[in-house]
Amino acid sequence: MPPTITAFENSPDRGRGQARDMRVRWALEEVGQPYDVRLVSFEAMKAPAHLALHPFGQIPTYEDGDLALFESGAIVLHIAERHDGLLPKDANARSRAIAWMFAALSTVEPPIVELAMAMLFERDKSWYAERLPMLQDRVRVRLGELSRHLGSADWLDGTFSAGDLMMVTVLRRLNTSGLLDEYPAVAAYVGRGEARPAFRRAFDAQLAVFNAASRP
């Protein structure tokens, strides 16, 4: 039996591939592992059956036999450790790839999510106009650091790895912000990730769910 992941029945990202199941889909596509998807509603996410899989009532989850996992980073790492293609064979390079996974989630993603949440939910607040440039500058700091590290390299540490997969999915949250355009090396890096055939398969699969949910 293939593993089963959960995804939004009706994703709030409107099919843009930014929901966190995208990371898991992409990882499974990269390693050539077939998988099933169980779609869950927002109501079902808070029901006991789903909370038994994800104590915070979110997606994605991953089930394979008697193993159940939550948190996209943990799931991608599990996939990468059990299949060839997402972690280098060299022990040191492997550890560096895992470090980049943590960097994507712990260092780069928080200011990006904070900016996104402010733009979604705080536009009508009196402090929004003053706070927005500060949030944008926090993101620019990380983009500048990442740009300097990348230089002219295609990937973060030699060949494509799970570290790049996680980083690209984090950075894609900025696609409509205009901030990536200020850092051509980072924008090109994201473009290379999005051009990978496994990414396209994962993106199309997630988009198909949204399109189906949108039909009258």
C-alpha positions in Angstrom: 0.0 0.0 0.0 1.4 3.5 -0.8 1.6 6.1 1.9 -1.4 8.4 2.4 -1.1 12.2 2.9 -3.8 14.7 3.8 -4.4 17.9 2.0 -7.0 20.7 2.1 -10.4 19.8 0.5 -10.6 23.5 -0.5 -7.2 25.1 -0.2 -7.1 28.8 0.9 -4.1 29.3 -1.4 -6.5 29.0 -4.4 -4.3 26.4 -6.1 -1.0 28.4 -6.0 0.9 25.5 -4.5 1.6 27.2 -1.2 -0.2 24.9 1.1 2.3 22.7 3.0 1.1 19.4 1.5 2.9 20.7 -1.6 6.3 20.1 0.1 5.3 16.5 0.7 3.9 15.9 -2.7 7.1 17.3 -4.3 9.3 15.1 -2.2 7.3 12.0 -3.1 7.4 12.9 -6.8 11.2 13.5 -6.6 11.8 10.0 -5.3 9.2 8.3 -7.5 7.1 7.1 -4.6 3.4 6.7 -5.4 1.0 8.1 -2.8 -2.6 8.5 -2.0 -4.2 11.8 -0.9 -7.1 12.1 1.6 -8.8 15.5 1.3 -10.1 17.0 4.6 -12.4 19.9 5.2 -11.6 22.6 7.8 -14.3 21.0 10.0 -12.8 17.6 9.7 -9.3 18.9 10.6 -10.6 19.7 14.1 -12.4 16.4 14.5 -11.0 13.6 16.8 -9.9 11.4 13.9 -7.7 14.0 12.4 -6.4 15.3 15.7 -5.2 11.8 16.5 -2.9 12.3 13.5 -2.1 16.0 13.9 -2.5 17.3 17.4 -2.7 20.9 16.1 -5.4 20.1 13.6 -3.5 21.1 10.4 -2.3 19.5 7.2 -0.3 17.6 6.0 -0.2 14.3 7.7 1.5 11.2 6.5 0.5 7.6 7.1 2.5 4.6 6.0 1.6 1.3 7.7 1.7 1.8 11.4 3.6 5.1 11.1 1.8 8.4 11.3 3.7 11.7 11.0 2.8 15.4 11.1 4.8 18.5 10.3 5.9 18.9 6.7 9.6 19.2 7.5 9.5 15.9 9.5 7.6 14.2 6.7 10.0 15.3 4.0 13.0 14.3 6.1 11.4 10.9 6.6 10.9 10.5 2.9 14.4 11.7 2.1 16.0 9.3 4.5 14.3 6.3 3.0 14.6 7.0 -0.7 17.4 8.0 -2.9 17.4 11.4 -4.6 16.9 14.0 -1.8 19.9 13.6 0.4 23.6 13.2 -0.7 25.4 9.9 0.0 28.4 11.7 1.6 27.8 12.0 5.3 28.9 15.6 5.7 27.0 16.8 2.6 23.9 14.9 3.9 24.2 16.7 7.3 24.5 20.1 5.5 21.4 19.3 3.4 19.4 18.6 6.6 20.8 21.8 8.1 19.4 23.8 5.1 16.0 22.1 5.7 16.0 23.5 9.3 17.2 26.9 8.0 14.3 27.1 5.6 11.8 26.4 8.3 13.4 28.1 11.3 15.3 31.1 9.9 13.8 32.0 6.5 10.1 31.1 6.8 9.1 33.0 10.0 9.5 36.5 8.7 7.9 35.6 5.4 4.9 34.1 7.1 4.7 37.1 9.5 4.6 39.4 6.4 2.0 37.3 4.7 -0.3 37.3 7.7 0.0 41.0 8.1 -0.9 41.6 4.5 -3.9 39.3 4.8 -5.3 40.2 8.1 -4.0 43.7 9.2 -4.7 45.9 6.2 -7.5 47.7 8.0 -5.4 48.3 11.2 -4.2 51.8 12.1 -0.6 50.5 12.4 -0.5 48.6 9.1 1.2 51.3 7.0 3.9 51.8 9.5 4.5 48.1 10.3 4.6 46.9 6.7 8.0 48.3 5.7 9.5 46.9 8.9 8.2 43.4 8.0 9.4 43.7 4.5 12.9 44.7 5.6 13.1 41.7 7.9 12.5 39.5 4.8 15.0 41.5 2.8 17.7 40.7 5.4 17.2 37.0 4.8 16.9 37.3 1.1 20.2 39.3 1.0 22.0 36.7 3.1 20.6 33.9 0.9 21.6 35.7 -2.2 25.2 36.1 -1.0 25.4 32.4 -0.2 24.0 31.3 -3.5 26.2 33.6 -5.7 26.1 32.0 -9.1 25.5 28.5 -7.8 22.4 26.5 -8.9 21.6 25.0 -5.5 22.5 25.7 -1.8 25.2 23.0 -1.5 26.2 21.4 -4.7 23.4 19.2 -6.0 19.7 19.6 -5.5 18.6 18.2 -2.1 15.7 18.2 0.4 17.2 21.5 1.7 16.5 23.1 -1.7 13.1 21.6 -1.8 12.1 23.1 1.5 13.8 26.5 0.8 12.1 26.9 -2.6 8.6 26.1 -1.1 9.2 28.7 1.6 10.4 31.4 -0.8 7.5 30.8 -3.2 5.3 32.5 -0.6 6.9 35.7 -1.9 6.0 35.2 -5.5 3.4 38.0 -5.6 5.1 40.3 -3.1 7.7 41.8 -5.5 10.5 41.2 -3.0 12.0 38.3 -5.0 12.6 40.7 -7.9 15.0 42.7 -5.8 17.3 39.6 -5.5 17.8 38.1 -9.0 19.9 35.2 -7.8 17.2 34.1 -5.4 14.5 34.6 -8.0 16.4 32.5 -10.4 16.9 29.8 -7.7 13.2 29.6 -7.1 12.6 29.4 -10.9 15.0 26.4 -11.1 13.1 24.6 -8.4 9.7 25.3 -10.1 11.1 24.0 -13.4 11.9 20.6 -12.0 9.5 17.9 -13.5 8.7 16.6 -10.0 7.7 20.0 -8.8 5.4 20.4 -11.9 3.7 17.1 -11.2 3.1 18.0 -7.6 1.9 21.5 -8.5 -0.5 20.2 -11.1 -1.9 17.6 -8.6 -2.6 20.2 -6.0 -4.1 22.6 -8.6 -6.4 19.9 -9.8 -7.9 19.5 -6.3 -8.6 23.3 -6.2 -10.1 23.3 -9.7 -12.4 20.3 -8.8 -13.5 22.1 -5.6 -14.3 25.3 -7.6 -16.6 23.6 -10.1 -20.3 24.4 -9.5 
